[in-house]
Amino acid sequence: MQRNFSDGSQDAYAELPVKVTGLGWRRGNSQLSALKETDPAQYFGGWRGFVNDKDGNPNPVLPLPVITRESDNGKSFQVYAAPYIIFLPIQHRTRFELRVKVKDEQTGQERNKVVSVSKKFIKGYEPHRQIFGMVFSRTNPDETGLALLYIDKWSSFISIEKAGEKWNKVKPQPNTAIVRRYGTMGKMVDGKYVPNFETRGESKSTPIEAIGLDKPTFYVISDALNDLYDRSLDWRNCTRWNAVGEVTEKEVTPLELFAARAKELNLTDEEIGQIIAENGNDYAKALESIQAIPEEPQGEENEFPY
């Protein structure tokens, strides 16, 4: 029998076998037409990743335009930014997260904290997809870099799902993988290109589109690519990242857990206030009082809110 010699601590998060630069999706801004030529990703929307990490050390180089931007406090910083990327996906992973707003004690700014995780869609949960892959230069196909795409909003999650479905209909040549173009090129209005927006409810976003479907390119699968695929399987299947249920972190407070459960139950502000008052402003008791309340039936739990 194989014995497990352990100190009882949790398994560490599995990491990718190589360093990567993260890329997130941002919507366009029609008021920034002055940046159409110099920073098109700001105007049309697009992908953005930081040239340096939070400690000022350089992230792995990507074959994308480097843009200097300015923060609200007047400090300049550099980003990789492009309305679309030429991308070969290698591995991916997806989960759905119940998030609550908390205030950072050091900065005073609000941030999202994950308090519960599911592998299937549940009402009130939000998507989190990560895609590890290779970014190609637009001008030199031999120039590449490794990136991790972060998709954590419904608008971008739904649109990249639809774009991916279109790319999946393209049949690769033998021993090749499809190189995809994900992003936006805007839309033509009155003879000029402007940002493309979609509206769902009160939310406006720029969709991630499948670009160049009529002229797909293919990448010959090499031993190096197969090696990256194999060595990133532990990251994809990471037990801790894929674990479902309540996230047990020391800093998760009864207030945060109560807010998360109230969000799951779709309680109104008035109902929340009443429950808190009935429990003497004790959030632990308030949480206990609503734990047993059944949720409204929402149909299939893996039905996305398209």
C-alpha atoms as one frame of an Amber mdcrd trajectory, in Angstrom:
protein
   0.000   0.000   0.000   1.287   3.442  -0.953   1.410   5.626   2.164   0.782
   9.348   2.019   3.324  11.149   4.215   1.816  14.632   4.618   1.754  17.530
   7.059  -1.936  18.163   6.314  -1.475  21.319   4.270  -3.330  21.885   1.003
  -1.841  20.910  -2.337  -0.143  23.813  -4.079  -1.624  25.247  -7.252  -0.099
  23.575 -10.319   1.761  26.085 -12.454   2.397  26.255 -16.165   5.709  24.713
 -17.232   6.883  28.024 -18.721   6.548  31.690 -17.873   3.803  33.526 -19.746
   2.400  37.013 -20.139  -1.269  37.433 -19.252  -3.670  39.020 -21.738  -7.119
  40.301 -20.779  -9.943  41.585 -22.977 -11.187  45.197 -22.810 -14.093  46.818
 -24.618 -13.682  49.764 -26.964 -14.368  53.428 -26.341 -15.918  55.462 -29.142
 -14.815  58.702 -27.436 -11.152  57.849 -28.010 -11.118  58.223 -31.784  -7.954
  60.366 -31.480  -6.125  57.145 -30.514  -7.383  55.184 -33.521  -3.938  55.093
 -35.168  -1.566  55.214 -32.176  -3.435  52.931 -29.729  -6.208  51.166 -31.671
  -6.929  48.701 -28.855  -8.055  51.624 -26.677 -10.467  52.817 -29.360 -11.741
  49.569 -30.911 -11.259  47.386 -27.854  -8.826  44.485 -27.694  -6.264  42.513
 -25.756  -3.989  44.034 -23.122  -1.072  42.654 -21.128   1.565  44.351 -18.992
   5.155  44.568 -20.242   6.428  44.438 -16.637   5.055  42.617 -13.625   3.978
  44.358 -10.396   7.571  44.316  -9.128   8.883  45.996 -12.274  10.452  42.858
 -13.733   9.890  42.215 -17.460   7.245  39.679 -18.421   7.993  37.275 -21.291
   8.100  39.170 -24.570   5.100  38.979 -26.904   5.190  39.884 -30.622   2.571
  42.603 -30.138   2.730  46.413 -30.247   4.097  47.995 -27.069   2.050  51.027
 -26.040   2.823  53.576 -23.327  -0.267  54.587 -21.370  -0.899  56.797 -18.373
  -2.724  55.836 -15.191  -5.177  58.036 -13.280  -2.390  59.199 -10.961  -0.276
  60.409 -13.890   2.237  57.564 -13.895   3.115  56.006 -17.243   3.281  52.263
 -17.864   3.743  50.025 -20.886   1.398  47.367 -22.202   1.156  44.917 -25.046
  -2.050  45.932 -26.800  -3.795  44.887 -30.022  -7.394  44.744 -31.261  -6.864
  41.109 -32.260  -4.246  38.419 -31.796  -3.041  35.514 -33.937  -3.226  32.659
 -31.471  -2.687  28.920 -31.219  -4.433  27.515 -28.093  -2.553  24.727 -26.302
  -4.514  24.104 -23.069  -7.473  25.679 -21.294  -9.445  25.425 -18.082 -12.792
  26.859 -16.987 -14.703  27.276 -13.759 -17.553  29.425 -12.444 -16.992  31.643
  -9.424 -19.213  33.293  -6.850 -17.531  36.634  -6.169 -18.136  39.313  -3.576
 -16.788  42.849  -3.332 -14.290  43.456  -0.527 -12.176  46.475   0.359  -8.414
  46.127   0.233  -7.139  47.268   3.639  -3.869  48.538   2.160  -5.158  50.487
  -0.852  -8.745  51.160   0.178  -9.898  49.998  -3.249 -12.620  47.450  -3.844
 -11.738  44.105  -5.365 -13.475  40.831  -6.117 -12.952  37.854  -3.852 -13.929
  34.322  -4.864 -15.925  32.600  -2.106 -17.304  29.568  -3.955 -16.487  27.619
  -7.120 -18.497  25.374  -9.455 -17.564  23.498 -12.625 -21.087  24.065 -13.956
 -22.993  27.305 -14.349 -25.110  28.330 -11.358 -27.107  31.546 -11.250 -25.106
  34.311  -9.581 -21.763  32.735 -10.507 -19.447  34.278 -13.099 -17.143  32.540
 -15.578 -13.385  32.263 -15.381 -11.596  30.749 -18.369  -7.842  30.663 -18.878
  -6.329  29.714 -22.243  -2.624  28.932 -22.523  -1.191  29.299 -25.994   1.164
  30.794 -28.526   0.869  34.336 -29.925   2.214  34.975 -33.428   3.593  38.153
 -34.941   1.494  39.703 -37.718   4.586  40.356 -39.850   6.881  37.407 -39.077
   5.251  33.990 -38.513   8.472  32.683 -36.951   8.238  35.272 -34.145   6.112
  33.929 -31.298   5.517  34.318 -27.574   3.617  32.396 -24.896   0.564  33.952
 -23.289  -2.320  33.179 -20.963  -5.684  34.624 -21.969  -7.944  35.586 -19.045
 -11.703  35.593 -19.649 -13.665  36.500 -16.504 -16.745  38.415 -17.667 -19.938
  37.019 -19.174 -19.756  39.251 -22.236 -16.266  38.135 -23.262 -16.910  34.521
 -22.202 -20.007  34.231 -24.370 -18.391  35.926 -27.355 -15.208  33.806 -27.273
 -17.413  30.704 -26.976 -19.212  31.730 -30.158 -15.949  32.623 -31.906 -14.461
  29.283 -30.862 -17.457  27.400 -32.235 -16.813  29.014 -35.614 -13.106  28.116
 -35.567 -13.956  24.544 -34.557 -15.782  24.109 -37.866 -12.510  24.654 -39.750
 -10.865  21.309 -40.453  -7.086  21.284 -39.921  -4.726  19.703 -42.400  -2.998
  16.463 -41.338  -0.548  16.904 -38.423  -1.408  20.598 -38.064  -3.271  22.828
 -35.605  -5.428  25.787 -36.564  -3.941  29.202 -35.869  -6.845  31.422 -34.853
  -7.484  35.140 -34.902  -9.454  36.351 -31.891 -10.473  39.954 -31.377 -12.143
  42.807 -33.194 -11.666  44.915 -36.301 -14.588  47.223 -35.519 -17.461  47.688
 -37.919 -18.017  49.877 -40.953 -20.390  52.821 -40.428 -20.777  55.568 -43.044
 -17.573  54.571 -44.775 -15.322  54.379 -41.703 -14.444  51.807 -39.060 -15.774
  52.415 -35.560 -15.880  50.250 -32.406 -18.321  47.364 -32.372 -20.567  47.030
 -29.322 -23.127  44.541 -28.051 -25.680  45.378 -25.368 -27.082  42.869 -22.876
 -29.365  44.469 -20.334 -27.565  47.544 -19.027 -24.119  46.235 -20.018 -22.279
  47.285 -23.175 -19.293  45.295 -24.421 -17.094  44.705 -27.445 -17.442  41.078
 -28.599 -14.466  38.838 -29.307 -14.870  37.722 -32.903 -13.430  34.990 -35.118
 -11.414  36.882 -37.739 -10.116  35.457 -41.020 -12.234  32.313 -41.155 -12.106
  32.403 -44.961  -8.287  32.251 -44.975  -7.204  29.982 -42.109  -3.549  29.233
 -41.455  -2.134  26.054 -39.980   0.817  25.290 -37.731   2.738  22.050 -38.149
   2.590  20.141 -34.868   6.176  19.757 -33.672   7.780  17.794 -30.846   8.203
  21.093 -28.978   4.464  21.861 -29.257   3.535  18.347 -28.119   5.912  18.764
 -25.186   4.216  22.023 -24.130   0.838  20.306 -24.377   1.922  17.351 -22.253
   3.734  19.413 -19.617   0.757  21.758 -19.158  -1.718  18.951 -18.401  -1.013
  19.213 -14.652  -1.910  22.907 -14.822  -5.146  22.174 -16.669  -6.141  19.414
 -14.255  -4.916  21.160 -11.086  -6.892  19.618  -8.212  -6.984  22.793  -6.149
  -7.990  25.130  -8.997 -10.717  22.744 -10.152 -12.042  22.011  -6.660 -15.730
  22.853  -6.238 -17.566  24.250  -3.250 -16.802  26.934  -0.714 -13.366  28.488
  -0.914 -11.860  28.209   2.563  -9.608  31.205   3.058  -8.870  32.691   6.461
  -9.811  36.176   5.344 -13.315  35.226   4.148 -15.574  36.830   6.755 -19.176
  36.014   7.758 -20.194  39.294   6.071 -18.669  38.178   2.766 -20.196  34.710
   2.986 -23.585  36.228   3.834 -23.349  38.599   0.843 -22.440  35.689  -1.443
 -25.356  33.546  -0.226 -27.767  36.490  -0.557 -26.547  36.947  -4.135 -27.176
  33.252  -4.861 -30.737  33.623  -3.550 -31.281  36.862  -5.511 -32.440  38.672
  -2.358 -33.397  42.335  -2.617 -31.688  45.055  -0.579 -34.843  45.359   1.513
 -34.895  41.615   2.252 -31.189  41.641   3.127 -31.660  44.573   5.520 -34.575
  42.846   7.201 -32.633  39.576   7.697 -29.648  41.414   9.181 -31.896  43.388
  11.554 -33.747  40.227  12.653 -30.386  38.702  13.592 -29.151  41.685  15.590
 -26.626  42.758  12.931 -24.772  39.478  13.490 -23.718  38.316  10.007 -22.850
  34.796  11.164 -26.414  34.344  12.488 -27.852  36.036   9.396 -25.895  33.603
   7.197 -27.147  30.631   9.191 -30.732  31.845   8.843 -30.626  31.840   5.021
 -28.478  28.746   4.431 -31.526  26.465   4.284 -33.627  28.694   1.995 -34.112
  26.824  -1.308 -33.035  28.657  -4.437 -35.541  29.444  -7.172 -35.500  26.760
  -9.896 -33.332  27.972 -12.791 -33.646  25.090 -15.256 -30.480  23.229 -16.204
 -27.569  24.323 -14.023 -25.198  24.347 -16.994 -27.399  26.614 -19.072 -25.449
  29.813 -19.781 -27.340  33.138 -19.581 -27.072  33.824 -23.341
